[in-house]
Amino acid sequence: MTSLRWIGLGVAACLLSLVALRSDSLAQAPATDSEIAYQLGQAMRARIAVSYNQRSGKTIPAYHCRHAPEGCESRLSTFAQYLVEAGTQTASTLG
């Protein structure tokens, strides 16, 4: 009987901690489109990296991006913004 009480208390403690975590995550404001585009750009930069400079620690992007006329950073930022805008338009059309 005592072990059932401990199990019940453990389950109750887990549920209370989940409720607390859930309320903390709901309290945060949703990310803006520019924040999402920035994070997406960072993820793409990491993904297209073929190597990294051991001295500086910076990543070295793939050849096609590294030698782009407009520059790799500009290319990735523009593409990330395009994807966010397309997703927003699609969501508003479906919603």
N, C-alpha and C positions, 0 to 999 in steps of 0.2 A: 504494500500500500504506500509506503514511503517513497519507493522508486517511482510510482505513478505521479506523486506530487512533484518530485524533482523534474520529471519529464514535462509535466504541465507547466511548471515555472520556466523551464528552458524554452518551451514553445512560446510562452507569453513574452519572454524577454526578446526572442528573435522577432516576433511580430511587432513589438514596440520599437525595436531598432529599425526595422524596415519602414515603419510609418514615419519615424524621424528622418531617415534618409530620403524618403519620398518627398516629404514636405520641404527639405532643404533643396532638393533638385527642382521643385516647382517654384521656389522663391527666386531662382535665377531668371533673369530676363532672357528671352530667346535671342539667339545670335542674329546680328544684322546681315544683310546680303554682303556687305563689304567684308565683314569678319569671316563669313563662310568662304568667299572668294579668296581671301588671303590664306586661309587654312588649306583650301583645295590647291592653291598655287604651291604652297609649301610641300604638300604631299606629292604633287607632280614633279617638283624639283628633285625630291628625294628619289622618286621612281626612275627618272631619266638619267640619274647619275651613273656614269660608267666607272668612275674612280674617284679618289679624293687626294688632295694635296696634303702630304704628310706634314709639311711645315706649317701651313696655315689652317689645315683642318677643313678647308672648303671643298665642296664636291665639284667634280668636273662633269658637266653635262655631256650628253651624246653629241656626236659631230654635227648632225643636222641642226641642232638647237644652238650649239656653241658658235657656229658660223652663220647664223641667220642674220640677214642685213639689219633687221630692227633690234637685234639682241635677244638673248635667251630670256632674260628677266621680263622684258616687255612682251614677248611672245607668250610666255606662260601666264602672265597676269591677265592679258587680254583673253586668252582661251578660258581661264578660270572664271572670269567675269561673264563671258558668253554662256558658259554652262549654268551658272547660277541664275542668270536672267531667263534662260530657256526653261529651267526647272520651275521658276516662279510663274512664268506664263502658263506652263502646262498645269501647274497646281491650281491656278486661278480659273483655268478653263474647266477643269474637272470638278472643282469645288463648288 
